[in-house]
Amino acid sequence: MTKEPPTATGDQRRSQLLRGVLDLCLLSLIAERPRYGFEFAQALADGGLDLVSDGSIYPLLARMERAGLVSSYRAPSPSGGAPRKYYRLTEAGHAELGGGRADWRAFAGPVGRILDVGTHSTGERTP
């Protein structure tokens, strides 16, 4: 079974949807373990969110740091390059993530049910 490429409209919709939850995605990735910039883009792409660019990630990390949701520290690069800036969750970040997860579930469940109205498991509209 071949997956069809997303349309331009589909990409725009995905981008808009992602914009509303990208902060939660980043918080969740940081909760797993401290991460540095490049790791975010890679983890998001590995999770199927390949529309996210570094240009979206870094400003959001800076805003979250100013808001006290994450803190950062520098650590040497394992490859011997320049030190990397890692991000970790603060107590406020853990609380924000917990609340955001609950909000997402409360939102996604009803939306999913509404979008599934009138469809079979094959995705076709019922007569």
C-alpha positions in Angstrom: 0.0 0.0 0.0 1.5 3.3 -1.1 1.1 6.4 0.9 -0.1 9.4 -1.2 1.9 12.6 -0.8 0.2 15.4 1.1 -1.3 18.1 -0.9 -0.4 21.8 -0.6 -3.6 22.4 1.3 -2.9 19.3 3.5 0.5 20.7 4.3 -0.9 24.0 5.2 -3.5 22.4 7.5 -0.9 20.2 9.1 1.3 23.3 9.6 -1.5 25.2 11.3 -2.5 22.3 13.5 1.1 21.8 14.5 1.6 25.5 15.3 -0.9 25.1 18.1 0.8 22.1 19.8 4.5 22.4 18.9 5.3 23.8 22.3 3.7 20.7 23.9 5.7 18.4 21.5 8.9 20.1 22.5 8.1 19.9 26.2 7.3 16.2 25.9 10.6 15.5 24.1 12.5 17.4 26.8 10.6 15.5 29.5 12.0 12.3 28.0 15.5 13.6 28.4 17.5 16.9 28.0 18.0 17.7 24.4 19.9 20.1 22.2 18.6 21.9 19.1 19.3 19.5 16.3 17.8 16.6 18.3 14.4 18.3 18.3 14.1 18.5 14.6 15.3 14.9 14.2 12.9 13.6 16.9 9.9 15.5 15.4 10.7 14.2 11.9 11.1 10.6 13.3 7.7 11.1 14.8 6.2 12.1 11.5 6.3 15.8 12.0 8.8 16.6 9.3 7.2 20.0 8.5 9.0 21.6 11.4 12.1 23.7 10.7 14.9 24.9 13.0 13.5 28.4 12.4 10.3 27.3 14.3 12.1 25.4 17.0 14.7 27.9 18.3 12.4 30.9 18.8 9.9 28.7 20.6 12.6 27.3 22.9 13.7 30.8 23.7 10.1 31.9 24.6 9.7 28.8 26.7 12.9 29.6 28.5 11.8 33.2 29.2 8.5 31.9 30.5 10.4 29.6 32.9 9.1 26.3 31.4 12.6 25.2 30.4 16.1 25.9 31.5 19.3 25.5 29.5 22.9 24.5 30.1 25.9 24.0 27.9 27.7 20.7 27.7 30.7 19.5 25.6 29.9 17.9 22.3 30.7 14.2 22.2 32.3 14.8 18.8 34.7 17.4 20.1 33.0 20.4 18.5 31.6 23.5 20.2 29.6 23.0 23.4 25.9 22.3 22.8 23.0 24.1 24.5 20.7 21.5 26.2 17.2 22.2 27.4 15.6 20.6 30.5 12.1 21.0 32.0 11.6 23.1 35.1 8.8 22.4 37.6 6.6 24.9 35.7 7.4 23.0 32.5 6.3 19.7 34.0 3.1 21.3 35.1 2.5 22.9 31.7 3.1 19.6 29.9 0.7 17.8 32.2 -2.0 20.4 31.7 -1.3 20.5 27.9 -1.6 16.8 27.6 -5.0 16.8 29.3 -6.1 19.7 27.1 -4.9 17.9 24.0 -6.8 14.7 24.9 -9.9 16.6 25.7 -9.7 18.4 22.3 -8.5 15.5 20.1 -11.0 12.9 21.3 -14.2 14.9 20.3 -12.6 16.2 17.1 -11.7 12.6 16.1 -15.2 11.4 16.8 -16.7 14.2 14.8 -14.4 13.6 11.8 -15.2 9.9 12.0 -18.9 10.4 11.7 -20.3 8.9 8.5 -17.2 6.8 7.7 -16.5 3.1 7.6 -13.2 1.7 8.8 -12.2 1.9 5.1 -12.4 5.7 5.2 -15.3 5.8 2.7 -18.3 7.9 3.3 -21.5 6.0 4.1 -24.5 6.5 1.7 
